[in-house]
Amino acid sequence: IGDYPLGRRVDLMLGGGRCYFLPNNTEGSCRPDTRDALSEAQKAGFHYLSTREEFDKLDNTSHSIPLLGLFTLDHMSYEIDRDATKEPSLGEMSEKALKILEAQTANSDKGFFLMIEGSRI
């Protein structure tokens, strides 16, 4: 979400780890400081979503970036333990990210880079 000389470095983030975005004076935070990265992201223009319902409502072809989706306080669940009504799967998040980024770069010769990390599949 940073404010870098070349601008924003990340346009779309989907996953878990909301506790790392909350200041340490907030219940559920796992930050060592009072920085509120979630508020910073929203002030920087990130559309924030935190529920499966909000994820399902995203329009793959017209939703603008930047986008931040944090669906769990800490790690996403292992696939075998995942409650599909609460957490999107890695596959679903990957597909939605690809479609959103594809739509956002359709009229550009720049393209995009997408990193998908699945440590708890």
SERO-4910 file (N, C-alpha, C, O; in steps of 0.05 Angstrom, whole numbers):
BEGIN
 pado doro    nc1    nc2    nc3   cac1   cac2   cac3    cc1    cc2    cc3    oc1    oc2    oc3
  Ile    A     16    -24      0      0      0      0     17     25      0      7     47     -1
  Gly    A     43     21      1     62     43      5     60     67    -13     48     66    -34
  Asp    A     73     88     -4     75    113    -18    104    114    -28    121    126    -14
  Tyr    A    110    103    -51    137    101    -61    141    121    -83    122    130    -96
  Pro    A    167    128    -89    172    147   -110    160    140   -137    153    157   -153
  Leu    A    158    114   -143    147    105   -168    117     98   -166    105     88   -184
  Gly    A    105    105   -143     77    101   -139     71     74   -125     89     62   -114
  Arg    A     46     67   -125     37     43   -112     50     18   -125     52     17   -149
  Arg    A     59     -1   -109     72    -25   -120     53    -48   -122     58    -66   -138
  Val    A     32    -48   -107     13    -71   -107    -15    -59   -113    -23    -39   -101
  Asp    A    -29    -72   -132    -56    -63   -140    -78    -80   -128   -101    -71   -125
  Leu    A    -71   -105   -122    -92   -124   -113    -80   -144    -94    -60   -157   -100
  Met    A    -92   -146    -70    -84   -166    -50   -108   -180    -40   -128   -168    -31
  Leu    A   -108   -207    -41   -130   -223    -30   -118   -245    -13    -99   -258    -20
  Gly    A   -130   -249     11   -120   -270     28   -128   -265     57   -150   -254     63
  Gly    A   -111   -274     75   -116   -271    104    -96   -251    116    -82   -237    101
  Gly    A    -95   -250    142    -76   -234    156    -85   -206    163    -68   -187    165
  Arg    A   -111   -203    167   -121   -176    175   -108   -166    200   -105   -141    203
  Cys    A    -99   -183    218    -87   -174    244    -62   -158    239    -55   -141    255
  Tyr    A    -48   -163    216    -24   -148    210    -30   -120    200    -11   -104    196
  Phe    A    -54   -114    195    -62    -87    185    -74    -70    207    -78    -46    204
  Leu    A    -80    -82    230    -94    -69    252    -74    -58    273    -54    -72    279
  Pro    A    -78    -34    284    -59    -24    304    -60    -41    329    -80    -54    335
  Asn    A    -38    -41    344    -36    -59    367    -55    -52    390    -57    -68    409
  Asn    A    -69    -30    389    -89    -23    409   -117    -32    401   -137    -24    413
  Thr    A   -118    -49    380   -143    -60    370   -144    -89    376   -125   -104    373
  Glu    A   -167    -99    385   -171   -127    391   -165   -144    366   -175   -138    345
  Gly    A   -149   -165    369   -143   -182    347   -118   -174    332   -109   -189    314
  Ser    A   -106   -151    338    -82   -142    324    -58   -160    331    -56   -171    353
  Cys    A    -40   -163    312    -15   -177    317      9   -159    309     31   -169    305
  Arg    A      3   -133    307     25   -113    301     39   -105    326     27   -105    348
  Pro    A     65    -99    324     79    -90    348     76    -60    353     86    -49    372
  Asp    A     62    -46    334     60    -17    336     31     -7    333     13    -24    329
  Thr    A     27     19    333      0     30    331     -7     38    302    -27     51    298
  Arg    A      9     30    283      3     36    255    -23     23    246    -26     -1    251
  Asp    A    -40     37    234    -66     27    223    -64     24    193    -72     42    178
  Ala    A    -52      2    184    -47     -1    155    -73     -5    140    -74      2    116
  Leu    A    -94    -14    153   -120    -17    140   -131     10    133   -140     14    110
  Ser    A   -131     28    152   -140     56    146   -123     69    125   -133     84    108
  Glu    A    -97     65    127    -79     76    107    -85     67     79    -85     82     60
  Ala    A    -91     41     77    -98     30     51   -123     42     40   -125     50     17
  Gln    A   -143     45     57   -168     57     48   -165     86     41   -176     95     21
  Lys    A   -148    101     56   -143    129     49   -127    131     23   -129    151      9
  Ala    A   -111    110     17    -96    110     -8   -113    101    -32   -103     99    -54
  Gly    A   -139     96    -27   -157     89    -49   -163     60    -53   -177     52    -71
  Phe    A   -153     43    -35   -159     14    -37   -188      9    -29   -198     19     -9
  His    A   -202     -6    -46   -228    -16    -39   -223    -40    -21   -209    -58    -28
  Tyr    A   -236    -40      3   -231    -61     23   -255    -79     25   -278    -69     27
  Leu    A   -250   -105     26   -271   -124     31   -261   -145     51   -237   -151     51
  Ser    A   -280   -156     67   -271   -175     87   -289   -199     90   -284   -217    106
  Thr    A   -310   -201     73   -328   -224     75   -330   -239     49   -325   -228     28
  Arg    A   -339   -263     51   -344   -280     28   -365   -267     10   -363   -267    -15
  Glu    A   -385   -256     23   -407   -243      8   -397   -220     -9   -404   -217    -32
  Glu    A   -380   -203      3   -368   -181    -12   -351   -191    -35   -352   -180    -57
  Phe    A   -336   -212    -31   -319   -224    -51   -336   -234    -75   -330   -229    -98
  Asp    A   -358   -248    -68   -375   -259    -89   -389   -237   -106   -395   -241   -129
  Lys    A   -393   -214    -94   -407   -192   -108   -388   -176   -126   -397   -160   -142
  Leu    A   -362   -180   -124   -343   -166   -141   -348   -172   -170   -350   -196   -177
  Asp    A   -350   -152   -186   -353   -156   -215   -325   -159   -227   -309   -140   -227
  Asn    A   -320   -182   -238   -294   -189   -249   -285   -171   -272   -261   -167   -276
  Thr    A   -304   -160   -286   -297   -145   -311   -297   -115   -307   -286   -100   -324
  Ser    A   -309   -105   -285   -311    -76   -283   -301    -65   -256   -300    -41   -252
  His    A   -293    -83   -238   -283    -73   -212   -256    -60   -215   -238    -71   -228
  Ser    A   -254    -36   -204   -228    -22   -207   -209    -29   -185   -216    -39   -164
  Ile    A   -184    -24   -190   -163    -29   -171   -153     -1   -161   -156     18   -175
  Pro    A   -141      0   -138   -131    -21   -120   -153    -34   -103   -174    -22    -97
  Leu    A   -147    -59    -96   -167    -76    -82   -152    -91    -60   -131   -103    -65
  Leu    A   -163    -92    -36   -152   -106    -13   -174   -123     -1   -194   -112      9
  Gly    A   -171   -149     -2   -190   -168     10   -176   -184     31   -158   -200     25
  Leu    A   -184   -180     57   -173   -195     79   -195   -210     92   -212   -199    106
  Phe    A   -196   -236     88   -219   -253     96   -217   -266    123   -237   -277    133
  Thr    A   -193   -266    134   -189   -278    161   -171   -260    177   -155   -245    166
  Leu    A   -173   -263    203   -156   -247    221   -127   -255    219   -109   -238    219
  Asp    A   -122   -281    216    -94   -291    213    -92   -306    187   -101   -296    166
  His    A    -81   -330    187    -78   -346    163   -105   -354    152   -124   -357    167
  Met    A   -106   -358    126   -129   -371    114   -129   -400    124   -108   -411    131
  Ser    A   -152   -413    124   -154   -441    133   -141   -460    113   -140   -454     89
  Tyr    A   -132   -483    123   -124   -504    105   -148   -511     88   -171   -510     98
  Glu    A   -144   -519     64   -166   -525     46   -186   -546     58   -210   -543     55
  Ile    A   -175   -566     71   -193   -587     83   -210   -576    105   -232   -586    111
  Asp    A   -201   -554    119   -216   -542    141   -232   -517    133   -246   -507    149
  Arg    A   -229   -508    109   -240   -483    100   -271   -484    100   -282   -503     89
  Asp    A   -284   -464    111   -313   -461    109   -318   -444     84   -313   -420     84
  Ala    A   -328   -457     64   -332   -444     38   -352   -421     39   -353   -405     21
  Thr    A   -368   -420     60   -387   -398     63   -374   -373     74   -385   -351     73
  Lys    A   -350   -376     85   -336   -354     98   -310   -346     84   -303   -322     84
  Glu    A   -296   -365     72   -270   -359     60   -270   -369     31   -277   -392     25
  Pro    A   -262   -351     13   -258   -361    -15   -234   -379    -16   -215   -376      0
  Ser    A   -233   -397    -35   -210   -414    -38   -188   -400    -53   -192   -379    -65
  Leu    A   -164   -412    -52   -142   -401    -67   -148   -400    -97   -142   -381   -111
  Gly    A   -161   -421   -107   -169   -422   -135   -188   -400   -142   -185   -387   -163
  Glu    A   -208   -395   -125   -228   -374   -130   -215   -346   -129   -220   -329   -146
  Met    A   -197   -342   -110   -183   -316   -108   -165   -312   -132   -163   -290   -143
  Ser    A   -152   -333   -141   -134   -332   -164   -149   -325   -189   -141   -308   -205
  Glu    A   -171   -339   -193   -188   -334   -217   -199   -306   -218   -198   -292   -238
  Lys    A   -209   -296   -195   -220   -269   -193   -198   -249   -198   -202   -229   -212
  Ala    A   -174   -253   -186   -152   -234   -190   -144   -233   -220   -140   -211   -230
  Leu    A   -142   -256   -232   -135   -257   -261   -155   -242   -278   -148   -226   -295
  Lys    A   -181   -246   -272   -202   -233   -288   -202   -203   -284   -206   -187   -303
  Ile    A   -199   -194   -259   -198   -165   -253   -174   -152   -266   -177   -131   -278
  Leu    A   -151   -164   -262   -126   -153   -274   -127   -153   -305   -118   -134   -318
  Glu    A   -138   -174   -316   -141   -176   -345   -159   -153   -355   -153   -140   -375
  Ala    A   -182   -148   -341   -200   -127   -349   -187   -100   -346   -191    -82   -362
  Gln    A   -172    -96   -324   -159    -70   -319   -137    -63   -339   -131    -40   -343
  Thr    A   -125    -84   -351   -103    -79   -370   -111    -85   -399    -94    -86   -417
  Ala    A   -137    -88   -404   -146    -95   -431   -138    -75   -452   -132    -82   -475
  Asn    A   -137    -50   -445   -131    -28   -465   -103    -17   -460    -97      6   -466
  Ser    A    -85    -34   -450    -58    -25   -444    -38    -45   -455    -44    -69   -458
  Asp    A    -15    -35   -462      6    -53   -471     25    -61   -448     45    -74   -453
  Lys    A     18    -53   -424     35    -58   -400     31    -86   -389     50    -98   -379
  Gly    A      7    -97   -389      2   -123   -377      3   -122   -347      0   -100   -335
  Phe    A      7   -145   -334      9   -146   -305     25   -169   -296     30   -188   -312
  Phe    A     33   -169   -271     48   -191   -258     30   -200   -235     21   -183   -219
  Leu    A     26   -226   -232      9   -237   -211     25   -258   -196     35   -277   -208
  Met    A     27   -255   -169     40   -275   -153     18   -289   -137      3   -277   -123
  Ile    A     18   -316   -139     -1   -332   -124     15   -349   -105     32   -364   -113
  Glu    A      9   -347    -79     24   -362    -59      4   -379    -43    -16   -369    -33
  Gly    A      9   -405    -42    -10   -423    -28      4   -440     -8      9   -464    -13
  Ser    A     10   -429     15     25   -444     35      7   -462     52     17   -480     66
  Arg    A    -19   -457     52    -36   -473     70    -58   -487     53    -81   -488     62
  Ile    A    -51   -498     31    -70   -512     14    -76   -540     24    -92   -554     13
***
